Amino acid sequence: MDDREEVLATARRARLAAAALRLLTRDQKDAGLVAMADALVAATDRIVVANAGDVERARADGTSASIIDRLTLTPTRLADIAEALRDLAKLPDPVGEVIRGYTLPNGLQIRQIRVPMGVVGMIYEARPNVTVDAAGLCLKSGNAALLRGSSSAALSNRALVDVMRESLAASGLPQDAVQLVPGDTHESVKHLMTARGLVDVLIPRGGESLIRSVVDNSTVPVIETGVGNCHVYVDRDADIDKAVALVLNSKAQRVSVCNAAETLLVHADIADALMPVLIPAMAEAGIRLHADERFSRYAAEATITCEPVTDADWAAEYYSLDLAAGIVDSLDDALAHIARWSSGHTEAIVTDSQTAAMRFVAGVDSAVVMVNASTRFTDGGEFGFGAEIGISTQKLHARGPMGLPELTTTTFVVTGDGHCRT
Amino acid sequence: MDDREEVLATARRARLAAAALRLLTRDQKDAGLVAMADALVAATDRIVVANAGDVERARADGTSASIIDRLTLTPTRLADIAEALRDLAKLPDPVGEVIRGYTLPNGLQIRQIRVPMGVVGMIYEARPNVTVDAAGLCLKSGNAALLRGSSSAALSNRALVDVMRESLAASGLPQDAVQLVPGDTHESVKHLMTARGLVDVLIPRGGESLIRSVVDNSTVPVIETGVGNCHVYVDRDADIDKAVALVLNSKAQRVSVCNAAETLLVHADIADALMPVLIPAMAEAGIRLHADERFSRYAAEATITCEPVTDADWAAEYYSLDLAAGIVDSLDDALAHIARWSSGHTEAIVTDSQTAAMRFVAGVDSAVVMVNASTRFTDGGEFGFGAEIGISTQKLHARGPMGLPELTTTTFVVTGDGHCRT
């Protein structure tokens, strides 16, 4: 069997499993999740040994300490991963939810209900926790999971998936609900991306180049999880203290995340009052400014030097304490800047003006708009979803933080009593 | 300017228009729709003359009478097209609808609201009514429309779009809300399909090969409207009269449509009672059977001859009075047949058994499942949507009949009072 045939055979087994999964009750799925959690904890030694093999190879390859840290599984981390599966079991089942329902004048009863997608492919990077996480989210939503992790975590992923499959089988559930995509070359990803008709949706999780490559080459529908070039706009009518707090929290509370702010825009009319407070506070927080001329002049007054801002800065997702900054003459200028440079993730306005807030909300075309709140709140957990698959920056199907319902599609169920069309 | 640059320049104008359209109120959009309707009626002569040019060329090219009929615009047809725009004005505005809303424990207020997609590309075949229809649906949902009709309707589409653009300008609305994609070669379609970032979604409407080509080649997200290989399954516990009526209505009420039935599956236990009534009724309706051996034996008893059914028949969307037919030994065998051959559009069960109905609904993976109702009801109009863009047979974003809400995406609006994340 060649590589492509092997991937397709795996996808066909996933389809068969999916047909069984869509008939499971919530009780059956939740019992499976808890059984998987118990099995992972019971197999701690086996998994940690497998993981040690990956870590050893990564060390020998000279992998960076931060990536090795993300790759490493300890008994404590494994317990946390298992606990997340138990939390998932406590969440409501998205399948079966009636999202529209009404009766037509002719008596036909129409209900639009959530049903599983079918086969969900996940393509992701080194973190082995995603293997368990994705398997759990798919099982809870009634989908079969096809998992393609990084080859650097191959031994860990193999062990985790083997343990979960054994536990599914022991629970009387289809073990092909969770499968690894065979092969660890780039070719196997290509076969997965072109298995249209066998795979219902692909979700890439990871860096920009991974996501770009899946979006460009997949004929299977993709949910793009994305880059966050988030903006904070301080309006003319902002409260100074709130503005300072929100800028610092959005930029500096945690920098290595997609919902951190990367650009600050300040209305010219508030700059005189705001800057003497904001600039020293930013400097104290270690924020490095890449600013336009007017902004830089304010910084200079506080003896802070800025780098001159470039188009590359306006476009950047820094993942660091760097911040692009500029002065705008109006809210509409801020909207125009955001329309040009934003990645469509999250934009925030700080204002006490109801008019300004309404205009900003209407004018921004992004997944999330914050009014007097930190960009850092764009997160499935913060939104109360209980579980998050990723944050979609595309417009089709799901936009913003995605929870379990975003792993479902819908069916219209139409019930009549021999109704014919005339 | 080369062809690609010309298409991209058009898309950029559409993006600018979209930024203005998302700020319009419902009143403004509805006034625009009514103005467009009035303008089209007032320009009847101009449009009919342009259309005559297309019709003349089609005749000279030896085009079939049915296609010429679909291409032809008469004053009456134009009045109907304009009336559809007025009907659209009466429908609720999907933009601004709050589809989820709640307050978090920390006081943050979260609302998920419908917003326009942005730029919607439509690729369609000879019917010039789609030009107006699509422009109207896009305007109502706050989107800019990029229209790429068939070159055989080029003069008609030019005239229709010119009249609509003039009326938009006269109403103070952005005239680039409606544009034709420049160029009538296949290349211009290719440029549209690869204008990712400028075009938010593509909706192909037409035959299978057109849709296939868009799905396979587009890097812009596509909403696939699809092929209907619909099944009717008559269960063991069906009412005979309802079963006969539903089979005839599903297959023969109108054959050239995607929601007509193409395959009939009959439970073996009801065949003795059903067939003596059903077979003559189907023959009288002119239905031509392609049947398996067991089904054919029942037909032979009523002196009706069947063609032996082939895999091509099980797969076919006939668009005619032909019907593939077979006997199954159980509901699960019917589900397995449907899982193998269905295009995921609509499947119907005829049964008086609640257990059978529940199992069928849970086991079928299609956009619509009918219980004791004709497959012909799968339609935005019949569902009470007021307007229909098409019927999606894909699972992402929209599945089944699509109305105005399916032309929107959502934004999360999060309102705080200086909320920072800790």
HADDOCK unambig.tbl for C-alpha pairs under 7 A between the chains (distance, minus, plus):
assign (segid A and resid 23 and name CA) (segid B and resid 362 and name CA) 6.22 0.50 0.50
assign (segid A and resid 23 and name CA) (segid B and resid 363 and name CA) 6.77 0.50 0.50
assign (segid A and resid 117 and name CA) (segid B and resid 395 and name CA) 6.75 0.50 0.50
assign (segid A and resid 216 and name CA) (segid B and resid 219 and name CA) 6.22 0.50 0.50
assign (segid A and resid 219 and name CA) (segid B and resid 216 and name CA) 6.24 0.50 0.50
assign (segid A and resid 242 and name CA) (segid B and resid 418 and name CA) 5.14 0.50 0.50
assign (segid A and resid 246 and name CA) (segid B and resid 418 and name CA) 6.54 0.50 0.50
assign (segid A and resid 246 and name CA) (segid B and resid 420 and name CA) 6.19 0.50 0.50
assign (segid A and resid 249 and name CA) (segid B and resid 420 and name CA) 5.96 0.50 0.50
assign (segid A and resid 249 and name CA) (segid B and resid 421 and name CA) 6.77 0.50 0.50
assign (segid A and resid 362 and name CA) (segid B and resid 23 and name CA) 6.21 0.50 0.50
assign (segid A and resid 363 and name CA) (segid B and resid 23 and name CA) 6.74 0.50 0.50
assign (segid A and resid 366 and name CA) (segid B and resid 411 and name CA) 6.60 0.50 0.50
assign (segid A and resid 367 and name CA) (segid B and resid 411 and name CA) 4.94 0.50 0.50
assign (segid A and resid 367 and name CA) (segid B and resid 412 and name CA) 6.24 0.50 0.50
assign (segid A and resid 368 and name CA) (segid B and resid 411 and name CA) 5.50 0.50 0.50
assign (segid A and resid 368 and name CA) (segid B and resid 412 and name CA) 4.59 0.50 0.50
assign (segid A and resid 368 and name CA) (segid B and resid 413 and name CA) 5.90 0.50 0.50
assign (segid A and resid 369 and name CA) (segid B and resid 412 and name CA) 6.24 0.50 0.50
assign (segid A and resid 369 and name CA) (segid B and resid 413 and name CA) 4.94 0.50 0.50
assign (segid A and resid 369 and name CA) (segid B and resid 414 and name CA) 6.17 0.50 0.50
assign (segid A and resid 370 and name CA) (segid B and resid 413 and name CA) 6.08 0.50 0.50
assign (segid A and resid 370 and name CA) (segid B and resid 414 and name CA) 4.83 0.50 0.50
assign (segid A and resid 370 and name CA) (segid B and resid 415 and name CA) 5.98 0.50 0.50
assign (segid A and resid 371 and name CA) (segid B and resid 414 and name CA) 6.10 0.50 0.50
assign (segid A and resid 371 and name CA) (segid B and resid 415 and name CA) 4.68 0.50 0.50
assign (segid A and resid 371 and name CA) (segid B and resid 416 and name CA) 6.05 0.50 0.50
assign (segid A and resid 372 and name CA) (segid B and resid 415 and name CA) 6.28 0.50 0.50
assign (segid A and resid 372 and name CA) (segid B and resid 416 and name CA) 5.05 0.50 0.50
assign (segid A and resid 372 and name CA) (segid B and resid 417 and name CA) 5.33 0.50 0.50
assign (segid A and resid 372 and name CA) (segid B and resid 418 and name CA) 4.81 0.50 0.50
assign (segid A and resid 372 and name CA) (segid B and resid 419 and name CA) 6.66 0.50 0.50
assign (segid A and resid 373 and name CA) (segid B and resid 415 and name CA) 6.47 0.50 0.50
assign (segid A and resid 373 and name CA) (segid B and resid 416 and name CA) 5.02 0.50 0.50
assign (segid A and resid 373 and name CA) (segid B and resid 417 and name CA) 6.63 0.50 0.50
assign (segid A and resid 373 and name CA) (segid B and resid 418 and name CA) 5.28 0.50 0.50
assign (segid A and resid 373 and name CA) (segid B and resid 419 and name CA) 4.65 0.50 0.50
assign (segid A and resid 373 and name CA) (segid B and resid 420 and name CA) 6.24 0.50 0.50
assign (segid A and resid 374 and name CA) (segid B and resid 419 and name CA) 6.23 0.50 0.50
assign (segid A and resid 374 and name CA) (segid B and resid 420 and name CA) 5.25 0.50 0.50
assign (segid A and resid 374 and name CA) (segid B and resid 421 and name CA) 6.76 0.50 0.50
assign (segid A and resid 376 and name CA) (segid B and resid 421 and name CA) 6.42 0.50 0.50
assign (segid A and resid 377 and name CA) (segid B and resid 421 and name CA) 6.61 0.50 0.50
assign (segid A and resid 395 and name CA) (segid B and resid 117 and name CA) 6.76 0.50 0.50
assign (segid A and resid 395 and name CA) (segid B and resid 409 and name CA) 5.61 0.50 0.50
assign (segid A and resid 396 and name CA) (segid B and resid 397 and name CA) 5.44 0.50 0.50
assign (segid A and resid 396 and name CA) (segid B and resid 409 and name CA) 6.58 0.50 0.50
assign (segid A and resid 397 and name CA) (segid B and resid 396 and name CA) 5.45 0.50 0.50
assign (segid A and resid 397 and name CA) (segid B and resid 397 and name CA) 3.52 0.50 0.50
assign (segid A and resid 399 and name CA) (segid B and resid 410 and name CA) 6.52 0.50 0.50
assign (segid A and resid 409 and name CA) (segid B and resid 395 and name CA) 5.62 0.50 0.50
assign (segid A and resid 409 and name CA) (segid B and resid 396 and name CA) 6.59 0.50 0.50
assign (segid A and resid 410 and name CA) (segid B and resid 399 and name CA) 6.51 0.50 0.50
assign (segid A and resid 411 and name CA) (segid B and resid 366 and name CA) 6.60 0.50 0.50
assign (segid A and resid 411 and name CA) (segid B and resid 367 and name CA) 4.93 0.50 0.50
assign (segid A and resid 411 and name CA) (segid B and resid 368 and name CA) 5.49 0.50 0.50
assign (segid A and resid 412 and name CA) (segid B and resid 367 and name CA) 6.23 0.50 0.50
assign (segid A and resid 412 and name CA) (segid B and resid 368 and name CA) 4.59 0.50 0.50
assign (segid A and resid 412 and name CA) (segid B and resid 369 and name CA) 6.24 0.50 0.50
assign (segid A and resid 413 and name CA) (segid B and resid 368 and name CA) 5.90 0.50 0.50
assign (segid A and resid 413 and name CA) (segid B and resid 369 and name CA) 4.93 0.50 0.50
assign (segid A and resid 413 and name CA) (segid B and resid 370 and name CA) 6.08 0.50 0.50
assign (segid A and resid 414 and name CA) (segid B and resid 369 and name CA) 6.17 0.50 0.50
assign (segid A and resid 414 and name CA) (segid B and resid 370 and name CA) 4.83 0.50 0.50
assign (segid A and resid 414 and name CA) (segid B and resid 371 and name CA) 6.09 0.50 0.50
assign (segid A and resid 415 and name CA) (segid B and resid 370 and name CA) 5.98 0.50 0.50
assign (segid A and resid 415 and name CA) (segid B and resid 371 and name CA) 4.68 0.50 0.50
assign (segid A and resid 415 and name CA) (segid B and resid 372 and name CA) 6.29 0.50 0.50
assign (segid A and resid 415 and name CA) (segid B and resid 373 and name CA) 6.49 0.50 0.50
assign (segid A and resid 416 and name CA) (segid B and resid 371 and name CA) 6.07 0.50 0.50
assign (segid A and resid 416 and name CA) (segid B and resid 372 and name CA) 5.07 0.50 0.50
assign (segid A and resid 416 and name CA) (segid B and resid 373 and name CA) 5.03 0.50 0.50
assign (segid A and resid 417 and name CA) (segid B and resid 372 and name CA) 5.36 0.50 0.50
assign (segid A and resid 417 and name CA) (segid B and resid 373 and name CA) 6.64 0.50 0.50
assign (segid A and resid 418 and name CA) (segid B and resid 242 and name CA) 5.14 0.50 0.50
assign (segid A and resid 418 and name CA) (segid B and resid 246 and name CA) 6.53 0.50 0.50
assign (segid A and resid 418 and name CA) (segid B and resid 372 and name CA) 4.84 0.50 0.50
assign (segid A and resid 418 and name CA) (segid B and resid 373 and name CA) 5.28 0.50 0.50
assign (segid A and resid 419 and name CA) (segid B and resid 372 and name CA) 6.65 0.50 0.50
assign (segid A and resid 419 and name CA) (segid B and resid 373 and name CA) 4.63 0.50 0.50
assign (segid A and resid 419 and name CA) (segid B and resid 374 and name CA) 6.23 0.50 0.50
assign (segid A and resid 420 and name CA) (segid B and resid 246 and name CA) 6.20 0.50 0.50
assign (segid A and resid 420 and name CA) (segid B and resid 249 and name CA) 5.97 0.50 0.50
assign (segid A and resid 420 and name CA) (segid B and resid 373 and name CA) 6.23 0.50 0.50
assign (segid A and resid 420 and name CA) (segid B and resid 374 and name CA) 5.27 0.50 0.50
assign (segid A and resid 421 and name CA) (segid B and resid 249 and name CA) 6.79 0.50 0.50
assign (segid A and resid 421 and name CA) (segid B and resid 374 and name CA) 6.77 0.50 0.50
assign (segid A and resid 421 and name CA) (segid B and resid 376 and name CA) 6.44 0.50 0.50
assign (segid A and resid 421 and name CA) (segid B and resid 377 and name CA) 6.60 0.50 0.50
